Amino acid sequence: MSLGFQPSSNDPAGNMQTGARVALAGMIVNVVLAAAKITAGFLGNSYVLIADGIESALDIAGSAVIWGGLKFASRPPDATHPYGHGKAEPLAAGIVAVGVILAAIGLAIQSAREIFLPHHAPAPFTLIVLVVVVIVKEFLYRSVIRLGKNTESTAVQTDAWHHRADAMTSIAAFIGISIALIGGERWQSADAWAALFACAIIAANGWRLLFPALHEMLDTAPRGEIVATIRKAALTVPGVFDVEKCFVRKMGLYFYVDLHVGVDGGISVRDGHDIAHQVKDAIKTADSRIADVLVHIEPAPL
C-alpha cells in the first residue's frame, strides 16, 4: 500500500522534497473529505460528522504547515544559517501538534453543548460517507508513516498520524450515528457523545506528537544506531586509538556530529589534522545523512 513516493535513506534532500509532496497530496485529499463530511453532516443532521469534517479542515491547515516547513527545511546552508534550515521541520511539526490540541479543546466544548440540545436523528447515508473516509484515511496513514519512519522525519510522521486520528474519529462517528439510528429518540444525542470521544482521541494524538518535535528542537540526542555507526567508522581510521566523546544532533533529516578521538600524542599537528579529515570522511561515508563532523584530536594513553 503506497502513494508511489519512494524514500531513500541515502538522499536526505530528496526525502525532504518527497515529504513535501506527500503533505501536499494529503492536503488535497483533506479538502475533498472535509467538504464531503461537512456537507453530509448538515444534510444528514449529524453533529459528529460536522465535527469530523471540521477536524479534516484543520488537517488542511496542518498539512499546509508541514509542507511549508519541509520546503523551507530543504534549503541549503547559507551565511545566516550555516547549519542549514532543518529546524524548520520539527518546528512545523510542533505548530501542527499544538493546533491539533487547541482544535480538540474547541470541538469538545461545542460537542458538550450539543449533548443538551434537541436532536434530530442522523440520516443513514452518513454511515456510507464515514466508511469511505476511514478506508481513504487508513490508506494515507500507512503510506505516509512508512515514508516518515524510513526518512526519520518528525514532520512527515506527524502528518501521518493526522490521517490516523481522522480515521479514528470517523470510526467514533460511525459508532455514534449507528447507536442514534438503532436506539431511536432516546439515543439521538449519541452522535454528540461520539464527537466528544473523538475530541479526546484528537487531543491525545496532538499531545503525543508534540514531544518528538520538542525533543528535536531542544537537540535531544537521537535514538537508534547512529551513534554506534559513527564510533565504528571513526575507529576504522588508522591512527585512531579511542573515541572518547560523541555528540550527535538532528537538523531536519540531517545529523551533525561533534567527536573526540584519541591518537598518538607524539605525532605532528599536520598528522593529527590528516587523521581528523580521514575520520570525518569515514563517518560521512558510513551514513549519508551526516552533514558535517567536527573532530577534536586528543592524546590517547598508550
Secondary structure, DSSP 4 states (H G I P E B T S, - for coil): ---S----TT-HHHHHHHHHHHHHHHHHHHHHHHHHHHHHHHHTT-HHHHHHHHHHHHHHHHHHHHHHHHHHHTSPP-SS-TT-STTHHHHHHHHHHHHHHHHHHHHHHHHHHHHTS--PPPPTHHHHHHHHHHHHHHHHHHHHHHHHHHHT-HHHHHHHHHHHHHHHHHHHHHHHHHHHHHH-GGGTTHHHHHHHHHHHHHHHHHHHHHHHHHHHHTTPPP-SSHHHHHHHHHHTSTT--EEEEEEEEEETTEEEEEEEEEE-TTS-HHHHHHHHHHHHHHHHHH-TTEEEEEEEEEEPP-
